[in-house]
């Protein structure tokens, strides 16, 4: 998986953030701890982890999010937490508990101890409630910026898909639908070709998706990611070309599936900053002219 890094700022301290899935973000505890001890932030983290309340909180978080959490070992550690002899480090916690909420990363630049945002905010509150508020303020600013960019990009690709859909359906009408078909029969052809693209891209038909998601409104494409919408637009154009060449549906499905896999693989290897985001402002500027 590709790692995407960001930075937030709180009272003059740069705090690193990284994500691999754009859903779960890990914030540098090492950077946060520099608020208390810039020379040896590891000491601050270890003091926090000696606290019984901290161990209990970490245990609850892992129980909720980690099916492989070592509950037996955790019970032993929890009983010892808070005593004078108790010592806990991030590496020891990760190894003994099979934990995922705290991560230790090596490297001179960008290394250190990271924790899921839930845990990082708890650590910051323990360190200084005031400092935690500054962290949260810039963290929310970062998330707001990301959501705004992603929303614009999603809508742009959705509109692109709609435009290609019109081209796609016009090609179907000209090449696949004989004049003698009834309106109902014609609709079956349209649905068949739409599902051809659904199977090529999502691996399932619209009906299969609805059966799997009975409580969701809309259709499978309404819940598509930005990457899938971008590939869908390309597939619709490609399928229109294949239809005009007279290629049968079975062969087209193979080619469309190969194209979808190749394009999704390429997109997934890119950094978020490379996913056409700079082009959005250019597109908006063009519309305003």
MIVO-400482 format. One line per field, with one value per residue: residue number from 1; x, y, z negated of N, C-alpha, C in turn. Coordinates in pm, whole numbers, padded with zeros to 5 digits. Atoms other than C-alpha are relative to their C-alpha. Example, Ala and Ser with C-alpha at 12.3 -4.5 7.8 and 13.67 -1.06 7.14 Angstrom:
% residues 2
seq 1,2 .
n_east 00089,-00082 .
n_north -00119,-00119 .
n_up 00000,00006 .
ca_east 01230,01367 .
ca_north -00450,-00106 .
ca_up -00780,-00714 .
c_east 00090,-00077 .
c_north 00120,00109 .
c_up 00000,-00073 .
***
This chain:
% residues 289
seq 1,2,3,4,5,6,7,8,9,10,11,12,13,14,15,16,17,18,19,20,21,22,23,24,25,26,27,28,29,30,31,32,33,34,35,36,37,38,39,40,41,42,43,44,45,46,47,48,49,50,51,52,53,54,55,56,57,58,59,60,61,62,63,64,65,66,67,68,69,70,71,72,73,74,75,76,77,78,79,80,81,82,83,84,85,86,87,88,89,90,91,92,93,94,95,96,97,98,99,100,101,102,103,104,105,106,107,108,109,110,111,112,113,114,115,116,117,118,119,120,121,122,123,124,125,126,127,128,129,130,131,132,133,134,135,136,137,138,139,140,141,142,143,144,145,146,147,148,149,150,151,152,153,154,155,156,157,158,159,160,161,162,163,164,165,166,167,168,169,170,171,172,173,174,175,176,177,178,179,180,181,182,183,184,185,186,187,188,189,190,191,192,193,194,195,196,197,198,199,200,201,202,203,204,205,206,207,208,209,210,211,212,213,214,215,216,217,218,219,220,221,222,223,224,225,226,227,228,229,230,231,232,233,234,235,236,237,238,239,240,241,242,243,244,245,246,247,248,249,250,251,252,253,254,255,256,257,258,259,260,261,262,263,264,265,266,267,268,269,270,271,272,273,274,275,276,277,278,279,280,281,282,283,284,285,286,287,288,289 .
n_east 00083,-00071,00015,00016,-00038,00044,-00054,00081,-00081,00062,-00089,-00135,-00055,00047,00042,00019,00116,-00004,00110,-00016,00131,00078,00107,-00062,-00121,-00088,-00064,-00127,-00008,-00133,00009,00086,-00074,-00101,00059,-00045,-00144,-00047,-00123,00023,00146,00031,00021,00135,00093,-00010,00070,00144,00037,-00009,00124,00101,00109,-00045,00003,00140,00052,-00058,00061,00136,-00011,-00040,00112,00100,-00049,-00101,00046,-00114,-00055,-00033,00072,-00057,-00118,00044,00049,-00117,-00064,00090,-00010,-00127,-00007,00014,-00090,-00132,-00087,00055,-00061,00057,-00046,00080,-00042,00042,00146,00033,-00042,00069,00146,00035,00079,-00002,00030,-00129,-00093,-00137,-00059,-00142,-00043,-00047,00099,00135,00013,00049,00121,00125,00120,00127,00042,00074,-00098,-00087,00071,00003,-00135,-00016,00081,-00076,-00118,00047,00131,-00009,-00077,00086,00096,-00071,-00019,00130,00040,-00068,00037,00130,-00026,-00054,00107,00093,-00063,00001,00137,00039,-00067,00053,00137,-00008,-00052,00104,00106,-00052,-00003,00138,00052,-00069,00062,00131,-00020,-00038,00117,00083,-00069,00009,00135,00023,-00068,00081,00122,-00033,-00063,00049,00145,00075,00120,00119,00012,00094,-00069,-00040,-00114,-00114,-00049,-00077,-00132,-00073,-00036,-00099,-00128,-00040,-00050,-00128,-00100,-00001,-00074,-00140,-00064,00030,00008,00137,00104,00073,00092,-00078,-00038,00119,00029,-00100,00014,00143,00033,-00060,00076,-00079,-00054,-00140,-00088,00010,-00089,-00132,-00109,-00048,-00078,00092,00074,-00091,-00016,00129,00009,-00086,00058,00116,-00052,-00064,00105,00067,-00086,00007,00133,00002,-00082,00075,-00052,00104,-00004,-00089,-00138,-00012,-00009,-00138,-00085,00037,-00047,-00145,-00025,00037,-00100,-00124,00012,00014,-00132,-00081,00048,-00028,-00143,-00029,00026,00125,-00026,-00016,00126,00067,00052,-00030,00080,00133,00002,-00007,00132,00091,-00037,00048,00145,00033,-00038 .
n_north -00119,-00127,-00081,-00143,-00074,-00137,-00064,-00103,-00086,-00040,-00083,00000,00136,00076,00135,00081,00089,00081,00094,00090,00032,-00123,00010,00004,-00081,00020,-00126,00023,-00025,-00056,-00144,-00059,00004,-00106,-00113,00014,00027,-00001,00078,00143,00022,00141,00009,-00048,00105,00112,-00039,00010,00141,00064,-00033,00105,-00050,00007,00141,00039,-00066,00068,00132,-00015,-00036,00119,00094,-00047,-00012,00100,00136,00082,-00053,00103,-00035,00072,-00075,-00132,00011,00007,-00132,-00096,00020,-00055,-00142,-00097,00032,-00061,00084,00018,-00076,00034,-00080,00027,00125,00110,00008,00052,00140,00086,-00004,00006,-00122,-00073,-00140,-00069,00050,-00051,-00012,-00030,-00103,-00124,-00102,00056,00117,-00025,00070,-00056,00064,-00037,-00133,00012,00017,-00118,-00109,00033,-00030,-00145,-00049,00033,-00087,-00136,-00022,-00118,00038,00089,-00082,-00057,00110,00032,-00109,00011,00130,-00020,-00080,00092,00089,-00081,-00023,00126,00032,-00094,00039,00129,-00020,-00063,00098,00101,-00058,-00020,00130,00045,-00069,00057,00130,-00023,-00039,00120,00089,-00043,00048,00146,00044,-00035,00102,00122,-00020,00003,00123,00124,00006,-00003,-00083,00077,00026,-00083,-00082,00083,00080,-00090,-00029,00116,-00010,-00101,00054,00104,-00065,-00067,00104,00046,-00088,00025,00125,-00024,-00090,00031,00144,00042,-00074,-00095,00076,00067,-00102,-00035,00111,-00004,-00126,-00034,-00121,-00116,-00063,-00023,00118,00032,-00107,-00112,00028,00029,-00089,-00088,00081,00082,-00086,-00039,00117,00022,-00092,00054,00124,-00030,-00045,00115,00093,-00058,00028,00144,00027,-00050,00091,00124,00108,00062,-00043,00084,-00045,-00135,00011,00037,-00117,-00105,00041,-00017,-00144,-00048,00046,-00070,-00140,-00010,00029,-00119,-00107,00032,-00018,-00143,-00078,-00074,-00129,00016,00043,-00105,-00106,-00134,-00029,-00044,-00145,-00043,00023,-00102,-00127,00002,-00018,-00136,-00094 .
n_up 00000,-00007,00119,-00025,00120,00016,00120,00064,00087,00126,00082,-00054,-00013,-00115,00040,-00118,-00013,-00122,-00021,-00115,-00056,-00003,00099,00131,00001,00114,00036,00069,00144,00023,-00023,00105,00127,00000,00073,00138,00006,-00139,-00012,00018,00000,00033,00145,00027,-00045,00094,00124,-00030,-00011,00131,00069,-00010,-00084,-00139,-00040,-00013,-00120,-00116,-00008,-00054,-00142,-00075,00003,-00095,-00137,-00034,00034,00038,00124,00098,00122,00115,00042,00045,00137,00087,00002,00067,00145,00046,-00037,00108,00111,-00013,-00082,-00134,-00110,-00130,-00113,-00120,-00065,00087,-00011,-00134,-00012,00096,-00017,-00143,-00011,-00128,00025,00011,-00101,00011,-00131,00003,-00094,00060,-00030,-00009,00085,00134,00041,-00051,00056,-00064,00044,00127,00108,00002,00066,00142,00050,00003,00111,00121,00002,00024,-00064,-00086,-00118,-00078,-00073,-00115,-00095,-00057,-00090,-00130,-00056,-00064,-00119,-00100,-00047,-00078,-00130,-00074,-00041,-00105,-00125,-00044,-00046,-00132,-00095,-00020,-00082,-00135,-00068,-00016,-00118,-00114,-00024,-00060,-00139,-00072,-00004,-00113,-00121,00003,-00034,-00141,-00080,00011,-00080,-00142,-00044,00060,00016,-00126,00007,00033,00142,00075,00101,00113,-00043,-00010,00135,00042,-00062,00073,00132,-00021,-00024,00124,00089,-00054,00059,00144,00024,-00035,00096,00141,00020,00029,-00070,00084,00083,00104,00098,00077,00090,00107,00074,-00008,00073,-00064,-00107,-00120,-00066,00028,-00046,00093,00113,-00055,00039,-00106,-00094,-00079,-00091,-00107,-00087,-00064,-00114,-00105,-00050,-00083,-00129,-00064,-00041,-00116,-00116,-00028,-00056,-00138,-00080,-00016,00084,00082,00140,00080,-00022,00056,00145,00033,-00022,00095,00132,00000,00005,00133,00096,-00028,00038,00145,00056,-00023,00087,00140,00026,00001,00121,-00008,-00063,-00145,-00060,-00075,00084,-00049,-00118,00039,00001,-00138,-00059,00053,-00060,-00137,00001,00041,-00105 .
ca_east 00000,00110,00173,00048,00197,00063,00167,-00036,00087,00015,00184,00487,00533,00511,00322,00342,00042,00028,-00238,-00243,-00618,-00741,-00970,-00743,-00480,-00183,-00043,00311,00320,00689,00613,00333,00563,00812,00571,00684,01038,01196,01523,01380,01013,01035,01054,00724,00549,00679,00553,00210,00210,00295,-00042,-00314,-00582,-00377,-00342,-00715,-00796,-00557,-00707,-01062,-00953,-00782,-01080,-01308,-01084,-00847,-00981,-00628,-00572,-00404,-00662,-00494,-00163,-00350,-00521,-00181,-00035,-00343,-00305,00054,-00011,00032,00270,00622,00783,00564,00736,00576,00712,00544,00750,00674,00302,00291,00478,00305,-00050,-00033,-00157,-00245,-00339,00024,00291,00667,00832,01206,01399,01590,01330,00965,01035,00917,00602,00267,-00083,-00432,-00591,-00823,-00525,-00311,-00577,-00604,-00225,-00234,-00511,-00305,-00008,-00197,-00570,-00487,-00227,-00475,-00723,-00462,-00386,-00754,-00811,-00547,-00641,-01000,-00870,-00673,-00974,-01196,-00949,-00925,-01302,-01347,-01091,-01225,-01584,-01494,-01297,-01580,-01839,-01616,-01566,-01936,-02026,-01763,-01919,-02265,-02134,-01968,-02288,-02477,-02214,-02229,-02608,-02616,-02366,-02578,-02887,-02710,-02542,-02722,-03091,-03286,-03585,-03829,-03755,-04021,-03934,-03929,-03690,-03468,-03447,-03324,-03039,-02943,-02946,-02746,-02472,-02474,-02431,-02153,-01959,-02064,-01928,-01609,-01544,-01717,-01738,-02116,-02440,-02662,-02914,-02647,-02532,-02889,-02939,-02619,-02712,-03092,-03081,-02880,-03050,-02943,-02729,-02383,-02234,-02358,-02133,-01832,-01497,-01328,-01093,-01379,-01571,-01268,-01214,-01588,-01574,-01287,-01463,-01779,-01580,-01382,-01696,-01858,-01561,-01574,-01948,-01901,-01641,-01900,-01725,-01947,-02027,-01830,-01506,-01576,-01621,-01274,-01110,-01303,-01215,-00846,-00858,-01035,-00784,-00489,-00620,-00723,-00380,-00215,-00433,-00380,-00004,-00031,-00008,-00331,-00171,-00125,-00489,-00574,-00637,-00448,-00664,-00979,-00890,-00803,-01140,-01322,-01127,-01224,-01591,-01577,-01431 .
ca_north 00000,00354,00574,00932,01179,01509,01758,01957,02235,02314,02597,02592,02212,02013,01686,01415,01215,00923,00698,00400,00371,00732,00623,00547,00809,00764,01070,01096,01057,01139,01481,01546,01448,01716,01966,01834,01713,01805,01623,01287,01248,00869,00920,01111,00834,00566,00761,00781,00407,00326,00470,00215,00434,00446,00068,00022,00274,00107,-00230,-00111,00045,-00274,-00484,-00271,-00258,-00554,-00912,-01048,-00857,-01073,-01049,-01307,-01118,-00790,-00908,-00988,-00651,-00461,-00612,-00487,-00141,00151,-00026,00106,-00189,-00164,-00053,-00039,00082,00113,-00173,-00398,-00318,-00391,-00722,-00859,-00754,-00792,-00434,-00222,00108,00204,00171,00206,00335,00339,00605,00919,01135,01057,00773,00735,00621,00677,00605,00599,00943,00823,00722,01020,01264,01082,01108,01479,01537,01359,01576,01906,01964,02306,02162,01893,02163,02327,01989,01916,02257,02206,01840,01942,02202,01930,01697,01979,02059,01692,01643,01955,01842,01487,01607,01831,01553,01301,01535,01616,01249,01177,01440,01299,00956,01095,01253,00929,00741,00951,00871,00506,00476,00657,00405,00115,00262,00295,-00046,-00295,-00206,-00305,-00087,-00374,-00401,-00273,00001,-00262,-00481,-00183,-00110,-00465,-00404,-00084,-00254,-00543,-00312,-00111,-00433,-00536,-00234,-00303,-00656,-00540,-00272,-00382,-00757,-00766,-00660,-00379,-00634,-00828,-00505,-00415,-00760,-00716,-00362,-00355,-00055,00171,00417,00477,00239,00089,00383,00635,00467,00433,00578,00854,00601,00377,00669,00777,00425,00393,00700,00543,00208,00364,00538,00221,00006,00249,00203,-00178,-00179,00031,-00223,-00500,-00697,-00944,-00886,-01180,-01059,-00701,-00807,-00965,-00654,-00418,-00620,-00622,-00247,-00185,-00390,-00223,00130,00071,-00077,00229,00471,00288,00329,00707,00950,01132,01457,01309,01216,01513,01740,02038,02008,02081,02445,02475,02326,02568,02862,02755,02744,03091,03249 .
ca_up 00000,00075,-00229,-00212,-00458,-00588,-00856,-01106,-01335,-01697,-01887,-01660,-01664,-01341,-01386,-01124,-01002,-00762,-00614,-00380,-00326,-00357,-00641,-00936,-01012,-01240,-01419,-01551,-01928,-01910,-01765,-02016,-02305,-02201,-02356,-02695,-02621,-02289,-02361,-02471,-02365,-02412,-02788,-02781,-02585,-02823,-03124,-02962,-02897,-03259,-03361,-03436,-03276,-02957,-02944,-02999,-02726,-02480,-02564,-02493,-02163,-02048,-02154,-01937,-01629,-01639,-01619,-01675,-01998,-02264,-02542,-02766,-02773,-02813,-03133,-03283,-03186,-03311,-03657,-03674,-03526,-03762,-04001,-04062,-03885,-03575,-03254,-02911,-02579,-02238,-02093,-02389,-02366,-01993,-02022,-02333,-02244,-01868,-01872,-01568,-01733,-01796,-01528,-01554,-01238,-01177,-00994,-01073,-00906,-00961,-01205,-01563,-01739,-01569,-01696,-01550,-01573,-01854,-02065,-01967,-02083,-02415,-02458,-02374,-02630,-02897,-02803,-02795,-02733,-02589,-02350,-02243,-02142,-01918,-01760,-01707,-01548,-01278,-01236,-01159,-00916,-00736,-00719,-00594,-00316,-00218,-00213,-00001,00256,00265,00300,00593,00757,00705,00855,01152,01231,01176,01436,01669,01627,01708,02028,02133,02046,02302,02567,02464,02488,02824,02960,02829,02995,03330,03333,03105,03104,03417,03503,03449,03075,02839,02586,02311,02509,02578,02208,02151,02393,02216,01876,02016,02142,01818,01623,01856,01730,01370,01390,01559,01298,00975,01034,00990,01157,01030,00902,00713,00548,00445,00297,00095,-00014,-00065,-00299,-00072,00160,00518,00719,00717,00905,00650,00393,00622,00522,00718,00874,00986,01136,01334,01468,01540,01764,01956,01985,02125,02398,02471,02484,02728,02960,02929,03001,03314,03428,03402,03127,02942,02578,02433,02591,02489,02126,02123,02268,02041,01732,01825,01880,01548,01350,01520,01464,01103,01032,01182,00985,00657,00695,00710,00424,00341,00456,00803,00854,01079,00782,00928,01240,01041,00988,01354,01446,01218,01357,01707,01611,01460,01774 .
c_east 00087,-00027,-00007,00023,-00052,00065,-00102,00089,-00079,00103,00146,00062,-00062,-00029,-00033,-00123,00022,-00122,00034,-00133,-00094,-00120,00058,00133,00077,00082,00123,-00008,00134,-00001,-00083,00077,00107,-00053,00048,00152,00054,00122,-00024,-00152,-00039,-00030,-00142,-00103,00001,-00068,-00151,-00047,00015,-00130,-00105,-00118,00034,-00010,-00144,-00062,00051,-00062,-00141,00006,00034,-00113,-00105,00045,00092,-00043,00114,00067,00019,-00063,00060,00121,-00038,-00047,00115,00066,-00086,00010,00128,00009,-00022,00089,00138,00092,-00045,00066,-00062,00053,-00088,00035,-00046,-00150,-00041,00029,-00081,-00150,-00045,-00086,00015,-00024,00123,00097,00135,00064,00146,00033,00039,-00100,-00137,-00021,-00056,-00124,-00123,-00116,-00122,-00049,-00078,00097,00088,-00066,-00010,00135,00020,-00079,00070,00117,-00039,-00133,00002,00071,-00083,-00100,00064,00023,-00131,-00045,00065,-00032,-00135,00015,00052,-00109,-00101,00054,-00004,-00139,-00048,00060,-00058,-00141,-00002,00045,-00104,-00108,00046,00000,-00139,-00062,00065,-00060,-00137,00011,00037,-00116,-00090,00061,-00017,-00138,-00036,00063,-00078,-00122,00029,00046,-00063,-00151,-00069,-00128,-00122,-00015,-00100,00078,00048,00122,00126,00059,00082,00140,00084,00049,00109,00138,00050,00057,00130,00113,00009,00081,00148,00072,-00018,-00007,-00138,-00098,-00068,-00096,00073,00041,-00119,-00037,00096,-00016,-00146,-00037,00055,-00088,00090,00050,00149,00094,-00003,00095,00143,00103,00039,00074,-00091,-00080,00087,00018,-00130,-00017,00083,-00059,-00119,00042,00058,-00105,-00075,00079,-00010,-00133,-00005,00084,-00068,00047,-00110,00025,00099,00146,00022,00017,00143,00092,-00029,00049,00151,00037,-00029,00105,00130,-00007,-00014,00133,00091,-00039,00036,00146,00038,-00022,-00131,00019,00012,-00130,-00080,-00049,00037,-00087,-00138,-00010,00005,-00136,-00099,00029,-00054,-00149,-00039,00034,-00117 .
c_north 00126,00081,00147,00075,00143,00055,00099,00076,00039,00073,-00012,-00136,-00068,-00144,-00080,-00090,-00085,-00091,-00088,-00031,00120,-00005,00005,00075,-00023,00128,-00028,00036,00062,00151,00069,00009,00108,00128,00001,-00016,-00014,-00090,-00150,-00027,-00143,-00017,00042,-00107,-00118,00032,-00011,-00145,-00076,00017,-00109,00043,-00007,-00143,-00047,00060,-00070,-00138,00005,00031,-00123,-00103,00036,-00011,-00113,-00141,-00092,00048,-00111,00035,-00066,00075,00136,-00004,-00004,00136,00101,-00011,00060,00151,00089,-00027,00060,-00080,-00010,00094,-00047,00097,-00030,-00133,-00121,-00021,-00064,-00150,-00091,-00009,-00022,00121,00065,00150,00087,-00065,00065,-00001,00040,00107,00127,00113,-00065,-00125,00037,-00083,00073,-00075,00045,00131,-00004,-00002,00123,00117,-00024,00030,00150,00062,-00026,00096,00143,00020,00119,-00034,-00091,00078,00065,-00107,-00031,00107,-00014,-00134,00010,00083,-00088,-00089,00076,00026,-00125,-00032,00092,-00039,-00129,00014,00062,-00099,-00108,00053,00020,-00131,-00058,00066,-00053,-00135,00015,00036,-00121,-00099,00036,-00047,-00151,-00048,00035,-00103,-00131,00011,-00015,-00137,-00129,-00013,00009,00079,-00078,-00030,00096,00086,-00082,-00084,00085,00029,-00116,00005,00104,-00053,-00105,00060,00074,-00101,-00060,00083,-00020,-00124,00020,00081,-00043,-00150,-00051,00086,00096,-00073,-00070,00100,00039,-00109,-00001,00123,00048,00131,00126,00052,00023,-00129,-00014,00113,00122,-00018,-00031,00101,00089,-00080,-00082,00084,00043,-00114,-00028,00089,-00052,-00126,00026,00047,-00117,-00098,00052,-00026,-00147,-00037,00042,-00087,-00136,-00116,-00055,00025,-00081,00045,00139,-00004,-00032,00121,00111,-00033,00019,00147,00057,-00035,00078,00145,00019,-00026,00122,00112,-00026,00019,00147,00059,00075,00132,-00009,-00035,00115,00116,00140,00040,00053,00152,00055,-00015,00105,00136,00010,00023,00144,00104,00025 .
c_up 00000,-00125,00039,-00130,00004,-00127,-00054,-00097,-00124,-00084,00044,00019,00122,-00042,00125,-00007,00125,00007,00119,00066,00006,-00095,-00141,00005,-00128,-00021,-00085,-00148,-00035,00017,-00108,-00132,-00009,-00067,-00144,-00010,00142,00019,-00009,-00007,-00035,-00149,-00037,00037,-00097,-00133,00017,00000,-00130,-00077,00021,00088,00148,00051,00020,00126,00126,00019,00058,00149,00084,00005,00105,00145,00046,-00041,-00047,-00129,-00103,-00135,-00124,-00054,-00055,-00145,-00100,-00016,-00076,-00152,-00057,00022,-00121,-00120,00028,00094,00146,00101,00131,00105,00121,00066,-00080,00009,00132,00008,-00091,00027,00144,00037,00137,-00020,-00013,00096,-00023,00138,-00013,00102,-00070,00019,00016,-00082,-00137,-00030,00051,-00064,00079,-00059,-00131,-00119,-00014,-00072,-00151,-00064,-00014,-00116,-00133,-00016,-00037,00071,00095,00130,00090,00083,00122,00107,00071,00100,00136,00067,00072,00127,00113,00056,00085,00140,00086,00051,00112,00133,00054,00053,00139,00105,00031,00093,00144,00077,00020,00124,00127,00037,00065,00148,00085,00011,00118,00132,00014,00046,00145,00093,-00003,00089,00149,00048,-00053,-00003,00135,-00018,-00046,-00148,-00065,-00099,-00119,00035,00011,-00137,-00054,00059,-00072,-00134,00014,00020,-00124,-00099,00049,-00061,-00152,-00034,00027,-00107,-00145,-00029,-00033,00078,-00097,-00094,-00114,-00109,-00087,-00099,-00119,-00089,00002,-00068,00064,00113,00121,00060,-00028,00038,-00091,-00118,00047,-00050,00117,00106,00091,00100,00118,00099,00075,00123,00117,00062,00092,00139,00079,00052,00122,00128,00040,00063,00146,00092,00020,-00085,-00089,-00148,-00085,00013,-00058,-00151,-00042,00013,-00100,-00140,-00011,-00011,-00138,-00103,00017,-00047,-00150,-00069,00013,-00096,-00145,-00036,-00009,-00138,00018,00073,00150,00069,00059,-00086,00048,00118,-00036,00002,00141,00067,-00046,00062,00142,00006,-00031,00107,00095 .
***
